[in-house]
Amino acid sequence: MNKKINTENLRKSRGRSRDDAMFPVPISKDELPADYFGVLAGIKERIQSERLRVTLSANAAMVLLGI
C-alpha cells in the first residue's frame, strides 16, 4: 500500500502521515520569542499566588463556619 505524499505542503511531522490527518511537531526552543520564558515564568507565578490566595480564603471561610 504505497501512498504518494504531497510534497507541495509538507510540514514537519512524526509518526504516520495521512491525507486526512496531520500530526505537527511543536516548534523548537530556538524559534520561540526571546521573552517567552520570562512571560511564562510570570504567568506561572501569578497562577501560584492566586491558588494560594484562594486556598487561604477557603480555609478562612471554613474556620468561620466551624467546619
VENWO-V498126 format. One record per run of one state. SS is the DSSP state (~ for helix, > for strand, _ for the rest). FROM is the first residue (numbers start at 1). TO is the last residue. If there is no record, write none. Layout:
SS | FROM | TO
SS | FROM | TO
This chain:
_ | 1 | 12
> | 13 | 13
_ | 14 | 17
> | 18 | 18
_ | 19 | 20
> | 21 | 21
_ | 22 | 23
> | 24 | 24
_ | 25 | 28
~ | 29 | 31
_ | 32 | 35
~ | 36 | 65
_ | 66 | 67
